[in-house]
Amino acid sequence: LRIRSATRLVERDELVHPIPARVVVLLHDTDSVRMPLAQWLGDRLNVPVAECRTSDEARAACEKYRPAVLIADYDLGNGETSATLLATRDPRVRAILMTGIMEPRILHRIARGVGSEIPVIATPTDETQLEALALRIALILDDEH
């Protein structure tokens, strides 16, 4: 009886707070990075990838698609970063922060600013790094579904 009751509670909660969708939101201001990365991830993981250039676009995509994963470039140009988006996202959206910044002290400060649970990785530039990113995302997607 308790299991049936618990199952009904969980089902009700899932209706009110649905689990994230098998969608990836990719935020990067550079077309030559974002577009091929989105194509590669979509093909490799067989999931839709919503491409965004700005934090506002990414926020709207997160509201529209309820993604399982948000991958965000840190420096979005013109003085904009993804820090506020990452810090204020729905906590059910798992995030990965990527950056071209390689200075360890700066990376540490970035990680502290966006939340310690968000992994900070180098923007992938070769097949090995792309595969590592795909594996990280696949694990999140599998965990969510």
TORROBA-41571 format. One line per 5 residues: their letters; for each residue x, y, z of N, C-alpha, C. Coordinates in nm, 4 decimals. Layout:
residues N
a = X/Y/Z/X/Y/Z/X/Y/Z | ...
This chain:
residues 145
lrirs = 0.0832/-0.1199/0.0000/0.0000/0.0000/0.0000/0.0873/0.1259/0.0000 | 0.1924/0.1265/0.0833/0.2802/0.2443/0.0894/0.3496/0.2683/-0.0442 | 0.3876/0.1610/-0.1154/0.4556/0.1765/-0.2443/0.3611/0.2378/-0.3464 | 0.2358/0.1900/-0.3481/0.1378/0.2488/-0.4404/0.1134/0.3949/-0.4092 | 0.1050/0.4271/-0.2834/0.0844/0.5648/-0.2419/0.2042/0.6516/-0.2818
atrlv = 0.3241/0.6012/-0.2590/0.4443/0.6757/-0.2967/0.4510/0.6925/-0.4484 | 0.4150/0.5892/-0.5212/0.4161/0.5962/-0.6674/0.3209/0.7044/-0.7166 | 0.2034/0.7122/-0.6575/0.1078/0.8167/-0.6970/0.1614/0.9559/-0.6673 | 0.2273/0.9717/-0.5543/0.2864/1.1014/-0.5201/0.3942/1.1413/-0.6211 | 0.4778/1.0458/-0.6567/0.5845/1.0730/-0.7526/0.5250/1.1085/-0.8892
erdel = 0.4249/1.0338/-0.9325/0.3600/1.0621/-1.0608/0.2977/1.2010/-1.0614 | 0.2351/1.2381/-0.9532/0.1778/1.3725/-0.9433/0.2857/1.4794/-0.9526 | 0.3936/1.4583/-0.8769/0.5026/1.5552/-0.8798/0.5668/1.5658/-1.0183 | 0.5766/1.4549/-1.0889/0.6341/1.4583/-1.2243/0.5464/1.5367/-1.3216 | 0.4174/1.5388/-1.2969/0.3295/1.6197/-1.3811/0.3506/1.7688/-1.3554
vhpip = 0.3692/1.8037/-1.2300/0.3887/1.9434/-1.1917/0.5310/1.9887/-1.2230 | 0.6276/1.9010/-1.2011/0.7697/1.9319/-1.2212/0.8298/1.8249/-1.3115 | 0.8042/1.8329/-1.4431/0.8515/1.7273/-1.5333/1.0041/1.7202/-1.5373 | 1.0537/1.5988/-1.5598/1.1976/1.5824/-1.5718/1.2443/1.6547/-1.6983 | 1.3701/1.6952/-1.7009/1.4211/1.7652/-1.8201/1.4098/1.6786/-1.9449
arvvv = 1.3981/1.7441/-2.0575/1.3878/1.6753/-2.1863/1.5267/1.6376/-2.2366 | 1.5326/1.5390/-2.3246/1.6608/1.5001/-2.3867/1.6971/1.6026/-2.4933 | 1.7308/1.7191/-2.4463/1.7690/1.8316/-2.5323/1.8930/1.8952/-2.4712 | 1.9806/1.9444/-2.5583/2.0994/2.0169/-2.5151/2.0867/2.1605/-2.5641 | 2.1111/2.2571/-2.4764/2.1204/2.3976/-2.5163/2.2683/2.4327/-2.5178
llhdt = 2.3146/2.4842/-2.6314/2.4549/2.5210/-2.6492/2.4648/2.6719/-2.6675 | 2.5348/2.7365/-2.5765/2.5534/2.8814/-2.5804/2.6986/2.9123/-2.6134 | 2.7203/2.9732/-2.7281/2.8546/3.0181/-2.7681/2.8374/3.1317/-2.8672 | 2.9124/3.2385/-2.8478/2.8974/3.3567/-2.9327/2.9674/3.3441/-3.0675 | 3.0565/3.2477/-3.0839/3.1341/3.2343/-3.2072/3.0715/3.1296/-3.2985
dsvrm = 3.0196/3.1746/-3.4125/2.9532/3.0839/-3.5060/3.0420/2.9663/-3.5460 | 3.1703/2.9940/-3.5707/3.2613/2.8895/-3.6196/3.2897/2.7824/-3.5132 | 3.2560/2.8088/-3.3885/3.2664/2.7086/-3.2823/3.1295/2.6468/-3.2576 | 3.0283/2.7315/-3.2372/2.8942/2.6856/-3.1995/2.8312/2.5950/-3.3046 | 2.8333/2.6383/-3.4291/2.7596/2.5642/-3.5318/2.8149/2.4226/-3.5545
plaqw = 2.9463/2.4056/-3.5755/2.9944/2.2678/-3.5928/2.9839/2.1838/-3.4648 | 3.0012/2.2472/-3.3492/2.9887/2.1731/-3.2239/2.8451/2.1245/-3.2045 | 2.7493/2.2096/-3.2340/2.6082/2.1703/-3.2227/2.5767/2.0553/-3.3173 | 2.6234/2.0643/-3.4397/2.6005/1.9581/-3.5388/2.6639/1.8267/-3.4920 | 2.7876/1.8354/-3.4470/2.8602/1.7156/-3.4041/2.7912/1.6513/-3.2839
lgdrl = 2.7560/1.7316/-3.1828/2.6903/1.6765/-3.0638/2.5542/1.6160/-3.0986 | 2.4787/1.6858/-3.1811/2.3476/1.6336/-3.2197/2.3586/1.4989/-3.2897 | 2.4552/1.4895/-3.3830/2.4753/1.3639/-3.4558/2.5294/1.2550/-3.3640 | 2.6264/1.2890/-3.2820/2.6942/1.1908/-3.1971/2.6010/1.1376/-3.0887 | 2.5184/1.2253/-3.0310/2.4323/1.1864/-2.9191/2.2878/1.1600/-2.9601
nvpva = 2.2559/1.1900/-3.0854/2.1201/1.1715/-3.1354/2.0177/1.2467/-3.0503 | 2.0483/1.3750/-3.0259/1.9583/1.4619/-2.9505/1.9488/1.5968/-3.0213 | 1.8376/1.6668/-3.0009/1.8300/1.8033/-3.0529/1.9242/1.8946/-2.9755 | 1.9887/1.9866/-3.0461/2.0760/2.0853/-2.9837/2.0256/2.2229/-3.0241 | 1.9838/2.3009/-2.9274/1.9386/2.4382/-2.9523/2.0609/2.5298/-2.9466
ecrts = 2.0892/2.5979/-3.0558/2.2056/2.6861/-3.0649/2.1669/2.8279/-3.0232 | 2.2494/2.8870/-2.9359/2.2238/3.0219/-2.8859/2.3527/3.1032/-2.8885 | 2.3388/3.2326/-2.9226/2.4532/3.3241/-2.9241/2.4647/3.4080/-2.7984 | 2.3529/3.4315/-2.7316/2.3515/3.5204/-2.6148/2.2867/3.4496/-2.4962 | 2.3126/3.5043/-2.3787/2.2491/3.4500/-2.2575/2.0972/3.4609/-2.2654
deara = 2.0476/3.5704/-2.3234/1.9021/3.5858/-2.3363/1.8432/3.4762/-2.4245 | 1.9107/3.4452/-2.5356/1.8634/3.3369/-2.6228/1.8665/3.2030/-2.5484 | 1.9735/3.1805/-2.4729/1.9861/3.0543/-2.3987/1.8797/3.0434/-2.2895 | 1.8526/3.1541/-2.2207/1.7484/3.1546/-2.1179/1.6135/3.1195/-2.1806 | 1.5832/3.1807/-2.2947/1.4566/3.1522/-2.3638/1.4509/3.0059/-2.4092
aceky = 1.5629/2.9537/-2.4597/1.5664/2.8141/-2.5032/1.5469/2.7192/-2.3845 | 1.6052/2.7536/-2.2704/1.5876/2.6702/-2.1508/1.4419/2.6696/-2.1050 | 1.3763/2.7841/-2.1135/1.2347/2.7907/-2.0761/1.1487/2.7131/-2.1750 | 1.1829/2.7211/-2.3028/1.1033/2.6544/-2.4062/1.1218/2.5033/-2.4065 | 1.2474/2.4566/-2.3974/1.2762/2.3138/-2.4167/1.2948/2.2343/-2.2880
rpavl = 1.3169/2.3014/-2.1721/1.3475/2.2310/-2.0477/1.4590/2.1283/-2.0691 | 1.5773/2.1732/-2.1130/1.6831/2.0792/-2.1509/1.7425/2.0062/-2.0313 | 1.7990/1.8915/-2.0598/1.8730/1.8197/-1.9563/2.0100/1.8836/-1.9348 | 2.0659/1.9440/-2.0418/2.2017/1.9968/-2.0345/2.2095/2.1352/-2.0979 | 2.2815/2.2236/-2.0312/2.3165/2.3555/-2.0839/2.4687/2.3621/-2.0887
iadyd = 2.5218/2.3801/-2.2094/2.6663/2.3977/-2.2263/2.6864/2.5444/-2.2605 | 2.7664/2.6136/-2.1806/2.7805/2.7577/-2.1982/2.9264/2.7985/-2.2059 | 2.9573/2.8793/-2.3050/3.0876/2.9434/-2.3129/3.0895/3.0527/-2.2067 | 3.2028/3.0748/-2.1441/3.2101/3.1766/-2.0394/3.2073/3.3177/-2.0973 | 3.3023/3.3480/-2.1835/3.3169/3.4832/-2.2388/3.2357/3.4938/-2.3672
lgnge = 3.1266/3.5683/-2.3611/3.0361/3.5802/-2.4756/3.0605/3.7063/-2.5579 | 3.1694/3.7744/-2.5308/3.2024/3.8949/-2.6077/3.1279/4.0165/-2.5561 | 3.1782/4.1330/-2.5912/3.1180/4.2612/-2.5515/3.0963/4.2725/-2.4004 | 3.1849/4.2116/-2.3228/3.1749/4.2214/-2.1776/3.0719/4.1293/-2.1142 | 3.0037/4.0483/-2.1925/2.9020/3.9572/-2.1394/2.9647/3.8214/-2.1066
tsatl = 2.9232/3.7643/-1.9955/2.9611/3.6268/-1.9621/2.8337/3.5461/-1.9372 | 2.8521/3.4172/-1.9246/2.7374/3.3298/-1.8977/2.7163/3.3072/-1.7482 | 2.7916/3.3764/-1.6632/2.7866/3.3521/-1.5186/2.6460/3.3689/-1.4605 | 2.5784/3.4764/-1.4934/2.4444/3.4996/-1.4368/2.3464/3.3933/-1.4846 | 2.3523/3.3591/-1.6115/2.2649/3.2535/-1.6645/2.2870/3.1233/-1.5882
latrd = 2.4116/3.0864/-1.5692/2.4416/2.9611/-1.4997/2.3981/2.9655/-1.3536 | 2.4206/3.0779/-1.2890/2.3858/3.0889/-1.1468/2.2355/3.0930/-1.1233 | 2.1576/3.1356/-1.2230/2.0134/3.1512/-1.2037/1.9308/3.0481/-1.2813 | 1.9950/2.9513/-1.3425/1.9218/2.8516/-1.4217/1.8375/2.7635/-1.3304 | 1.7397/2.6960/-1.3883/1.6623/2.5958/-1.3161/1.7611/2.4901/-1.2666
prvra = 1.7586/2.4552/-1.1394/1.8571/2.3610/-1.0869/1.8492/2.2214/-1.1487 | 1.7382/2.1907/-1.2145/1.7281/2.0598/-1.2803/1.8070/2.0552/-1.4103 | 1.8447/2.1721/-1.4625/1.9252/2.1777/-1.5851/2.0708/2.1637/-1.5452 | 2.1328/2.0537/-1.5856/2.2746/2.0321/-1.5552/2.3565/2.1188/-1.6495 | 2.4593/2.1812/-1.5983/2.5377/2.2759/-1.6770/2.6827/2.2322/-1.6885
ilmtg = 2.7415/2.2714/-1.8008/2.8845/2.2556/-1.8251/2.9327/2.3897/-1.8772 | 3.0357/2.4422/-1.8168/3.0939/2.5691/-1.8600/3.2199/2.5397/-1.9387 | 3.2286/2.5957/-2.0594/3.3511/2.5772/-2.1374/3.4135/2.7135/-2.1635 | 3.5450/2.7116/-2.1729/3.6159/2.8375/-2.1910/3.7500/2.8137/-2.2587 | 3.7966/2.9163/-2.3251/3.9299/2.9139/-2.3827/4.0341/2.9631/-2.2845
imepr = 3.9909/3.0103/-2.1687/4.0823/3.0605/-2.0658/4.1512/2.9403/-2.0005 | 4.2822/2.9460/-1.9938/4.3563/2.8326/-1.9393/4.4352/2.8654/-1.8129 | 4.4310/2.9882/-1.7673/4.5044/3.0289/-1.6468/4.4345/2.9689/-1.5240 | 4.5023/2.8797/-1.4504/4.4371/2.8093/-1.3386/4.3733/2.9008/-1.2348 | 4.4361/3.0095/-1.1988/4.3772/3.0978/-1.0965/4.2471/3.1605/-1.1477
ilhri = 4.2454/3.1983/-1.2734/4.1230/3.2570/-1.3301/4.0145/3.1500/-1.3405 | 4.0516/3.0303/-1.3844/3.9539/2.9207/-1.3922/3.8929/2.8918/-1.2557 | 3.9746/2.8929/-1.1524/3.9254/2.8696/-1.0170/3.8248/2.9774/-0.9763 | 3.8554/3.1006/-1.0085/3.7637/3.2110/-0.9744/3.6332/3.1995/-1.0529 | 3.6432/3.1628/-1.1802/3.5220/3.1436/-1.2614/3.4368/3.0334/-1.1990
argvg = 3.4979/2.9213/-1.1667/3.4245/2.8075/-1.1096/3.3563/2.8464/-0.9784 | 3.4254/2.9209/-0.8932/3.3646/2.9662/-0.7669/3.2462/3.0582/-0.7933 | 3.2560/3.1388/-0.8979/3.1504/3.2350/-0.9268/3.0234/3.1738/-0.9828 | 3.0354/3.0628/-1.0577/2.9167/3.0033/-1.1195/2.8605/2.8872/-1.0398 | 2.9344/2.8387/-0.9427/2.8862/2.7274/-0.8608/2.9790/2.6091/-0.8718
seipv = 3.0151/2.5556/-0.7607/3.1149/2.4486/-0.7595/3.0663/2.3204/-0.8251 | 2.9353/2.3044/-0.8403/2.8847/2.1813/-0.9022/2.8936/2.1840/-1.0540 | 2.9283/2.2971/-1.1108/2.9357/2.3103/-1.2561/3.0786/2.2827/-1.3020 | 3.0983/2.1773/-1.3816/3.2328/2.1515/-1.4311/3.2766/2.2603/-1.5293 | 3.4034/2.2979/-1.5211/3.4617/2.3959/-1.6129/3.5614/2.3204/-1.6990
iatpt = 3.5377/2.3229/-1.8310/3.6240/2.2490/-1.9234/3.6785/2.3435/-2.0299 | 3.7861/2.3005/-2.0936/3.8390/2.3750/-2.2076/3.7438/2.3580/-2.3252 | 3.7272/2.4641/-2.4030/3.6481/2.4519/-2.5255/3.7128/2.3439/-2.6110 | 3.6369/2.2408/-2.6503/3.6984/2.1292/-2.7221/3.7560/2.1726/-2.8575 | 3.8787/2.1277/-2.8822/3.9460/2.1649/-3.0077/3.9935/2.0445/-3.0873
detql = 3.9805/1.9250/-3.0309/4.0221/1.8061/-3.1061/3.9251/1.6917/-3.0775 | 3.9437/1.5826/-3.1493/3.8526/1.4685/-3.1401/3.8469/1.4101/-2.9985 | 3.9591/1.4030/-2.9305/3.9625/1.3483/-2.7949/3.8791/1.4336/-2.6999 | 3.8928/1.5653/-2.7091/3.8159/1.6547/-2.6225/3.6675/1.6513/-2.6580 | 3.6363/1.6405/-2.7870/3.4960/1.6288/-2.8281/3.4339/1.5010/-2.7726
ealal = 3.5073/1.3908/-2.7812/3.4556/1.2638/-2.7292/3.4362/1.2707/-2.5780 | 3.5281/1.3360/-2.5086/3.5143/1.3495/-2.3627/3.3897/1.4307/-2.3280 | 3.3655/1.5387/-2.4028/3.2450/1.6189/-2.3804/3.1201/1.5381/-2.4105 | 3.1209/1.4647/-2.5208/3.0049/1.3826/-2.5565/2.9769/1.2780/-2.4500 | 3.0809/1.2164/-2.3948/3.0626/1.1169/-2.2899/3.0026/1.1802/-2.1651
riali = 3.0519/1.2977/-2.1276/2.9993/1.3684/-2.0102/2.8504/1.3984/-2.0294 | 2.8129/1.4453/-2.1476/2.6727/1.4780/-2.1764/2.5882/1.3509/-2.1793 | 2.6401/1.2460/-2.2418/2.5660/1.1201/-2.2496/2.5356/1.0664/-2.1100 | 2.6311/1.0772/-2.0198/2.6081/1.0322/-1.8824/2.4965/1.1127/-1.8148 | 2.4943/1.2412/-1.8410/2.3874/1.3258/-1.7846/2.2535/1.2868/-1.8451
lddeh = 2.2497/1.2704/-1.9768/2.1239/1.2349/-2.0435/2.0737/1.0998/-1.9954 | 2.1628/1.0032/-1.9799/2.1238/0.8712/-1.9317/2.0763/0.8755/-1.7877 | 2.1383/0.9617/-1.7088/2.1001/0.9767/-1.5682/1.9600/1.0357/-1.5560 | 1.9248/1.1232/-1.6496/1.7954/1.1933/-1.6445/1.6814/1.1073/-1.6985 | 1.7120/1.0041/-1.7760/1.6053/0.9281/-1.8410/1.6194/0.7800/-1.8222
